[in-house]
Amino acid sequence: MNENDALNTIGNAIKSHGHFVYTISGGSSPRFLYTIGLHEKLGVELLFGGGAYFSAQLAKNIVDCAAKYLMNNPSASSFNVENISGSFELKKAGESWSNNLPLGAIDYYKADKICLMQIIPPKQLMTIDVPNCDLPMNDTNNRVWSWFDRSYPSGLPKNCSAVTNLEALKGAAVTEAMRWEVDQWELFSGAGPDVKKEDTRVVPLSTLVLYDPTLDLVMKLKEGKGLWRNEDMMWNNWN
């Protein structure tokens, strides 16, 4: 899609629905979504950074729900989503996020910058890829975002993914690591065979590696090789 077609698609969505939702995924940073279309009415756009607990479609539905609610309640600081327990928080994001993430909105409005309002999931649905947008992107507390606009280290493909489980994404230590393909790993907290299918997620490998620096060596695994560790957190080769 060329630039004119993209702008027309965005403009038509804004006319029909009041906003457009951009989803950015792949590469070495967590998925994020942002709106285009609220700026001229509310002076802000919405950002949903990370949120690996939610599927891509559900994440978009959450952003749509937030946009519709905020249009009717401009001063709202929280909102609810049907069939999801708990409230989502709305909080202004810092300049480093506003300057770097909503590039489509900046281009669409031909603006120098766009202010962002962050969507924050309920506490029980938080994952390690949800940033604290009160702090700069390069703050150590946002370390899983530190490869934004950077590729993986030399020798690794541009898009390295990891199948993982919710326990790991909520911060529990990864205890099993396996590299199956040149760009695909499995990293689980606990025994992989015990992980329920509904608890598995696919995220950029960097999300887990940057959160826990002791996982750095899993990037050096050869295809078909793996590691495991027990309570002492020392890595062992799979036999």
C-alpha positions as CSV (number, residue, x, y, z in Angstrom):
1,M,0.0,0.0,0.0
2,N,1.5,3.4,-1.0
3,E,1.3,6.5,1.1
4,N,-1.8,7.9,-0.5
5,D,-3.7,4.7,-0.2
6,A,-2.7,4.4,3.4
7,L,-3.8,8.0,4.1
8,N,-7.1,7.3,2.4
9,T,-7.7,4.1,4.4
10,I,-7.0,6.0,7.6
11,G,-9.2,8.9,6.6
12,N,-12.1,6.6,5.6
13,A,-11.8,4.7,8.9
14,I,-11.9,8.0,10.9
15,K,-15.0,9.1,8.9
16,S,-16.8,5.8,9.5
17,H,-15.7,4.9,13.1
18,G,-14.2,8.1,14.5
19,H,-10.7,6.6,14.6
20,F,-8.2,4.2,13.1
21,V,-6.1,1.7,15.0
22,Y,-2.5,1.1,14.0
23,T,-0.9,-2.2,15.1
24,I,2.9,-2.5,15.0
25,S,4.4,-5.9,15.7
26,G,7.5,-8.0,14.8
27,G,11.1,-7.0,15.1
28,S,12.9,-6.6,18.5
29,S,10.3,-4.6,20.5
30,P,7.0,-5.5,22.0
31,R,3.8,-5.1,20.0
32,F,2.0,-1.7,20.3
33,L,-1.2,-0.2,19.1
34,Y,-2.2,3.4,18.7
35,T,-5.1,5.4,17.4
36,I,-5.3,8.1,14.7
37,G,-8.4,10.3,14.7
38,L,-8.8,11.4,18.3
39,H,-6.1,14.2,18.2
40,E,-8.3,16.7,16.5
41,K,-11.2,16.1,18.9
42,L,-9.5,15.4,22.2
43,G,-5.9,16.6,21.7
44,V,-4.5,13.0,22.4
45,E,-4.2,9.6,20.8
46,L,-4.4,6.3,22.6
47,L,-1.4,4.0,23.1
48,F,-1.6,0.3,24.1
49,G,2.0,-0.9,24.6
50,G,2.8,-4.5,25.1
51,G,-0.1,-6.4,26.6
52,A,0.9,-9.9,25.5
53,Y,-1.8,-11.4,27.7
54,F,-4.2,-10.3,25.0
55,S,-4.5,-11.6,21.4
56,A,-3.9,-9.1,18.6
57,Q,-7.7,-8.9,17.9
58,L,-8.6,-8.5,21.6
59,A,-6.0,-5.8,22.0
60,K,-7.5,-3.9,19.1
61,N,-11.0,-4.4,20.6
62,I,-9.7,-2.9,23.9
63,V,-8.3,0.2,22.1
64,D,-11.6,0.6,20.2
65,C,-13.5,0.4,23.5
66,A,-11.2,3.0,25.1
67,A,-11.5,5.3,22.1
68,K,-15.3,5.2,22.1
69,Y,-15.5,5.7,25.9
70,L,-13.0,8.6,25.9
71,M,-15.0,10.4,23.2
72,N,-18.0,10.3,25.4
73,N,-16.1,10.9,28.6
74,P,-13.1,13.2,27.8
75,S,-11.9,13.4,31.4
76,A,-12.0,9.7,32.1
77,S,-9.1,8.0,33.8
78,S,-10.4,4.4,33.5
79,F,-12.8,2.3,31.5
80,N,-14.1,-1.3,31.5
81,V,-14.3,-3.9,28.7
82,E,-17.1,-6.4,28.5
83,N,-16.1,-9.9,29.6
84,I,-12.8,-8.7,31.1
85,S,-12.5,-8.5,34.9
86,G,-11.1,-5.3,36.3
87,S,-10.7,-1.7,35.0
88,F,-8.2,-0.4,32.5
89,E,-6.4,2.8,33.4
90,L,-5.8,5.8,31.2
91,K,-2.7,7.8,31.9
92,K,-0.8,10.4,29.9
93,A,2.5,9.1,28.4
94,G,5.8,10.9,28.5
95,E,7.4,12.7,25.6
96,S,9.8,10.0,24.6
97,W,6.8,7.7,23.9
98,S,4.9,10.4,22.1
99,N,7.8,11.3,19.9
100,N,8.8,7.8,18.9
101,L,5.7,5.5,18.7
102,P,2.8,7.2,16.9
103,L,4.7,8.0,13.7
104,G,1.6,7.3,11.5
105,A,-0.4,9.8,13.5
106,I,2.4,12.4,13.2
107,D,2.5,11.9,9.5
108,Y,-1.2,11.9,9.1
109,Y,-1.6,15.2,10.9
110,K,1.7,16.6,9.7
111,A,2.4,17.5,13.3
112,D,5.7,17.9,15.2
113,K,4.4,15.6,17.9
114,I,1.3,13.9,19.1
115,C,0.3,13.5,22.8
116,L,-0.5,10.0,23.9
117,M,-2.7,8.5,26.6
118,Q,-1.5,5.1,27.7
119,I,-4.0,2.2,28.2
120,I,-2.8,0.2,31.2
121,P,-4.4,-3.3,31.8
122,P,-5.8,-4.4,35.2
123,K,-3.1,-5.6,37.6
124,Q,-4.0,-9.3,37.3
125,L,-3.5,-9.1,33.5
126,M,-0.2,-7.1,33.4
127,T,2.7,-8.6,31.6
128,I,6.4,-7.6,31.5
129,D,6.0,-5.9,28.1
130,V,3.6,-3.2,29.4
131,P,5.8,-0.1,29.8
132,N,5.7,2.5,32.5
133,C,5.1,5.5,30.2
134,D,5.7,7.9,33.1
135,L,9.3,7.0,32.7
136,P,11.4,7.5,29.5
137,M,11.7,4.7,27.0
138,N,15.4,4.2,27.9
139,D,14.8,4.0,31.6
140,T,16.0,0.7,33.1
141,N,12.4,0.0,34.3
142,N,11.4,-0.1,30.6
143,R,14.3,-2.4,29.6
144,V,12.2,-4.7,27.4
145,W,11.7,-1.7,25.1
146,S,15.4,-0.8,24.9
147,W,15.8,-2.4,21.5
148,F,13.1,-0.2,20.0
149,D,14.3,0.8,16.5
150,R,17.3,-1.6,16.9
151,S,17.7,-5.0,15.3
152,Y,18.8,-8.2,17.0
153,P,22.6,-8.7,17.6
154,S,24.6,-9.6,14.5
155,G,24.0,-13.2,13.4
156,L,20.4,-13.3,14.4
157,P,17.4,-12.7,12.0
158,K,15.4,-9.5,12.2
159,N,12.3,-11.2,13.6
160,C,13.2,-13.7,16.4
161,S,10.1,-15.0,18.3
162,A,9.7,-17.1,21.4
163,V,6.8,-19.3,22.4
164,T,6.4,-18.8,26.1
165,N,3.8,-19.0,28.9
166,L,1.9,-16.5,31.0
167,E,4.0,-17.3,34.1
168,A,7.1,-16.1,32.3
169,L,5.3,-13.1,30.9
170,K,4.2,-12.2,34.4
171,G,7.9,-12.2,35.6
172,A,8.5,-15.8,36.8
173,A,12.0,-17.1,35.9
174,V,12.4,-19.0,32.7
175,T,13.6,-22.5,33.5
176,E,13.6,-24.2,30.0
177,A,14.9,-22.8,26.8
178,M,15.0,-24.5,23.3
179,R,15.9,-23.2,19.9
180,W,13.9,-25.0,17.2
181,E,14.4,-22.9,14.2
182,V,16.8,-20.2,13.1
183,D,14.3,-17.5,14.3
184,Q,12.1,-19.5,16.8
185,W,12.6,-20.4,20.4
186,E,10.6,-21.9,23.3
187,L,11.1,-20.3,26.7
188,F,9.0,-21.6,29.6
189,S,8.7,-21.0,33.3
190,G,8.2,-24.5,34.6
191,A,8.0,-27.7,32.6
192,G,7.0,-27.1,29.0
193,P,4.8,-30.2,28.7
194,D,2.7,-29.0,31.6
195,V,1.9,-25.7,30.0
196,K,-1.7,-25.4,28.9
197,K,-2.3,-24.3,25.3
198,E,-4.4,-21.4,26.5
199,D,-1.5,-20.1,28.6
200,T,1.0,-20.0,25.7
201,R,1.9,-16.8,23.9
202,V,4.3,-15.7,21.1
203,V,6.4,-12.7,21.8
204,P,9.7,-11.2,20.5
205,L,12.6,-13.2,21.9
206,S,14.0,-9.8,23.1
207,T,11.1,-9.3,25.5
208,L,12.2,-12.2,27.7
209,V,16.0,-11.7,27.1
210,L,16.0,-8.1,28.0
211,Y,13.8,-8.6,31.1
212,D,16.1,-11.3,32.4
213,P,19.8,-10.8,31.4
214,T,20.6,-14.4,32.5
215,L,18.8,-15.4,29.3
216,D,21.3,-13.8,27.1
217,L,23.0,-17.1,26.3
218,V,19.8,-18.6,24.8
219,M,20.4,-16.4,21.8
220,K,23.6,-18.4,21.2
221,L,21.9,-21.7,21.2
222,K,22.3,-23.8,18.0
223,E,19.1,-25.0,16.3
224,G,17.8,-28.1,18.0
225,K,19.7,-27.4,21.2
226,G,18.3,-26.4,24.6
227,L,19.0,-25.6,28.2
228,W,17.3,-26.1,31.6
229,R,17.8,-24.9,35.1
230,N,16.4,-25.8,38.5
231,E,16.2,-24.0,41.9
232,D,19.9,-23.0,41.9
233,M,19.3,-21.1,38.6
234,M,22.4,-22.7,37.0
235,W,22.0,-23.6,33.3
236,N,22.4,-27.2,32.2
237,N,22.5,-28.6,28.6
238,W,19.7,-30.9,27.6
239,N,21.1,-34.4,27.0
